[in-house]
Amino acid sequence: MLIEPRSGRLAAWGNALLAGLVSPDEAVLSVVGGDAVHRVAGLPGEDGPVGLTLALGRLRALGVTGLRVALPAPGHPLGLSGPPEFNARALEAEEAVVCVSAPLGLVPVVAEAGPEGDRHVSVLWQCLPVREAPPADVPSLGEAERELAEALREATVTLTRLDVAASGPVAEAALDAYRARAEAGREVLAPGYPPRAVRVLELAQRIGLLVGMAYEHGPGGAVSASEMESRAVALRPVERVARRAQVAAYNAAVEERERG
């Protein structure tokens, strides 16, 4: 489960930039985050990879008016509309950005180098043609919020039944880190997003964190193959709801603009 996908940061801050709410420098710094560098390859009119600032300006010149997120998983092409080549690359990356008003999409390729504790992360966004069609299975923000409330109850019951509720030193450390980020004033979304989108995204990220810990940490000792399969079957619907909610939240600025 991607707690904070790079495609989400690119879409959120790209939308804020396209709406004139932030400067190019602020948008790029927020998208790059803790990575070393982001570049974009395959842009129409460009011979090779270019920096993110130039790429965002180029997308605007190509007529892009907004950016949407796709978070696909096997059997669930969430946010995608084709063609098959783009869908396949997005599925491999588990995320993508789809442009509004231009048939283009961006898929990240992440490379890491350096010793443990001093990793150098670079991201190359591949720009590819996309099919202009409604994206698959994207809910409205209201629908996503209702689904999340039910999913949180289901997740709590499921984790307790499987004896992998969020407890123990590893789980506590992860939750403490999550709380610390929130208390430090981390901007969950860029300017221009409605408060409801922020609320939905925060809850979706928390559910994603709990699901991720449930997959990774058992009640102590080894976890058998049958136990792992039971856990996966029980948690898959919850994880699916959390991904749908993330997409709805990241796409909220575009949806509101189109409605208004």
C-alpha positions in Angstrom: 0.0 0.0 0.0 1.4 3.4 -1.0 1.0 5.7 2.0 2.0 8.8 0.1 2.5 8.0 -3.6 4.7 10.2 -5.7 1.9 10.5 -8.2 -0.2 12.0 -5.5 2.4 14.7 -4.7 2.9 15.4 -8.4 -0.9 15.7 -9.1 -1.6 17.8 -6.0 1.1 20.3 -6.4 0.8 20.3 -10.2 -2.8 21.2 -9.8 -2.0 24.0 -7.4 0.6 25.3 -9.9 -1.8 25.1 -12.8 -4.4 27.0 -10.8 -1.9 29.8 -10.0 -1.9 29.1 -6.3 1.8 28.3 -5.9 5.0 29.2 -7.6 6.9 26.7 -9.8 9.7 26.5 -7.3 7.3 25.7 -4.4 5.5 23.1 -6.5 8.7 21.3 -7.6 10.2 21.3 -4.1 7.0 19.8 -2.7 6.8 17.1 -5.4 10.5 16.1 -5.0 10.3 15.9 -1.2 13.1 13.8 0.1 14.2 12.5 -3.3 17.3 13.8 -5.0 15.9 14.7 -8.4 12.8 14.3 -10.6 13.0 14.4 -14.4 10.5 13.8 -17.2 11.2 11.9 -20.4 9.1 11.5 -23.5 7.4 14.9 -23.5 6.2 16.0 -26.9 8.5 18.6 -28.3 11.5 17.6 -26.1 14.4 15.5 -27.3 15.4 14.0 -24.0 14.6 14.1 -20.2 14.0 17.6 -18.8 13.7 19.0 -15.3 10.4 19.0 -13.5 10.0 22.8 -13.6 10.4 22.8 -17.4 8.2 19.7 -17.7 5.3 21.3 -15.8 5.5 24.4 -17.9 5.6 22.3 -21.1 2.5 20.4 -20.0 0.7 23.7 -19.5 1.7 24.8 -23.0 0.4 21.5 -24.4 -3.1 22.4 -23.0 -3.0 20.4 -19.7 -5.5 21.9 -17.3 -5.3 19.4 -14.4 -3.7 16.2 -13.2 -5.4 13.1 -11.9 -4.0 10.1 -10.0 -4.2 6.4 -10.8 -3.3 3.7 -8.2 -3.9 0.4 -10.0 -3.4 -3.1 -8.6 -3.6 -6.5 -10.2 -7.3 -7.0 -11.2 -8.1 -3.4 -10.3 -7.2 -0.7 -12.9 -8.1 2.1 -10.6 -7.9 5.5 -12.4 -6.7 4.1 -15.7 -8.4 4.4 -19.1 -5.8 2.8 -21.5 -4.2 2.1 -23.8 -2.7 -1.3 -22.7 1.0 -0.1 -22.8 0.3 2.8 -20.4 -1.9 0.6 -18.2 0.9 -2.1 -18.0 3.5 0.4 -17.0 1.2 2.0 -14.4 0.4 -1.3 -13.0 4.1 -2.2 -12.7 4.8 1.1 -10.9 1.5 0.8 -8.9 0.8 4.5 -9.7 0.5 7.0 -12.4 -0.6 10.6 -13.2 -3.1 11.2 -16.0 -3.4 14.7 -17.6 -6.7 16.5 -18.1 -7.4 18.1 -21.5 -4.4 16.4 -23.2 -4.0 12.7 -24.0 -0.8 12.2 -21.9 0.1 10.3 -18.7 3.2 10.0 -16.5 4.5 6.9 -14.9 7.4 7.1 -12.4 10.6 4.9 -12.6 12.4 5.1 -9.3 16.2 4.4 -9.0 18.1 4.1 -5.8 21.9 4.2 -5.2 24.2 4.5 -2.3 24.7 2.8 1.1 22.0 2.0 3.5 21.1 5.1 5.5 22.4 7.4 2.7 20.3 6.4 -0.3 20.2 8.7 -3.3 16.7 8.4 -4.9 16.1 9.7 -8.4 12.7 9.6 -10.3 12.3 9.6 -14.0 8.7 10.2 -15.1 7.9 8.5 -18.4 5.4 10.5 -20.5 3.2 8.3 -22.6 0.0 8.6 -24.7 -3.3 7.8 -22.8 -6.8 7.2 -24.1 -9.2 10.0 -23.4 -12.0 8.1 -21.6 -13.5 8.0 -18.1 -11.0 6.5 -15.6 -11.9 3.1 -14.1 -13.6 2.8 -10.7 -12.9 6.3 -9.3 -15.5 7.3 -6.6 -16.7 10.7 -5.7 -15.3 12.3 -2.6 -18.5 11.7 -0.7 -18.7 8.1 -1.7 -15.1 7.5 -0.7 -15.7 9.1 2.7 -18.6 6.8 3.4 -16.7 3.7 2.2 -13.7 4.7 4.5 -15.8 4.9 7.6 -17.1 1.3 7.0 -13.6 0.1 6.0 -12.1 1.4 9.3 -14.6 -0.6 11.3 -13.9 -3.6 9.2 -10.1 -3.2 9.5 -10.3 -3.0 13.3 -12.4 -6.2 13.5 -10.3 -8.0 10.9 -7.0 -7.2 12.5 -8.2 -8.2 16.0 -9.6 -11.5 14.6 -6.3 -12.3 12.9 -4.4 -11.3 16.0 -2.4 -8.7 14.2 -3.9 -5.6 15.6 -1.6 -2.6 15.6 0.5 -3.5 18.7 4.0 -4.2 19.6 7.2 -2.1 19.2 7.3 -2.1 15.4 3.7 -1.1 15.0 3.9 1.5 17.7 7.0 3.1 16.1 5.2 3.3 12.8 2.1 4.9 14.3 4.3 7.3 16.3 6.0 8.4 13.1 2.7 8.9 11.4 1.4 11.1 14.3 4.7 13.0 14.4 4.3 13.9 10.7 0.8 15.1 11.3 1.7 17.1 14.4 4.6 18.8 12.5 2.1 20.4 10.2 2.8 18.3 7.2 0.7 19.5 4.3 -1.4 16.6 3.3 -2.6 18.3 0.1 -1.6 21.4 -1.8 -3.5 24.7 -1.7 -6.8 24.6 -3.6 -8.1 21.4 -2.1 -11.3 21.3 -0.1 -11.0 20.4 3.6 -13.0 17.2 3.0 -10.4 16.0 0.6 -7.7 16.5 3.3 -9.8 14.6 5.8 -10.5 11.7 3.4 -6.8 11.4 2.4 -5.6 11.4 6.0 -8.0 8.6 6.9 -7.1 6.6 3.8 -3.4 6.9 4.6 -3.9 5.8 8.2 -5.9 2.7 7.0 -3.2 2.0 4.4 -0.6 2.1 7.2 -2.5 -0.3 9.4 -3.1 -2.7 6.4 0.6 -2.5 5.6 1.6 -3.4 9.1 -0.9 -6.2 9.2 0.7 -7.7 6.1 4.3 -7.3 7.4 4.0 -8.1 11.1 2.5 -11.1 12.7 1.6 -11.7 16.4 5.1 -12.8 17.1 7.1 -15.6 15.6 6.7 -17.1 12.1 3.5 -16.7 10.1 2.4 -19.8 8.1 1.5 -19.6 4.5 -2.1 -20.3 5.2 -2.2 -17.6 7.8 -0.6 -15.1 5.4 -3.2 -16.1 2.7 -6.1 -15.7 5.2 -4.7 -12.3 6.1 -4.4 -11.2 2.5 -8.0 -12.3 1.7 -9.4 -10.5 4.7 -7.5 -7.3 4.1 -7.7 -7.0 0.4 -11.2 -5.3 0.3 -10.1 -2.8 3.0 -6.9 -2.0 1.1 -9.0 -1.5 -2.1 -11.2 1.0 -0.4 -8.2 3.0 0.9 -6.7 3.2 -2.6 -10.0 4.4 -4.0 -10.3 7.0 -1.4 -6.7 8.3 -2.0 -7.5 8.7 -5.7 -10.8 10.5 -4.9 -8.9 12.9 -2.6 -6.0 13.6 -5.0 -8.5 14.2 -7.8 -10.8 16.4 -5.8 -9.4 19.7 -7.0 -9.9 18.8 -10.7 -13.4 17.4 -10.0 -14.5 20.6 -8.1 -13.1 22.8 -10.9 -15.0 20.8 -13.6 -18.2 21.0 -11.6 -17.8 24.7 -10.9 
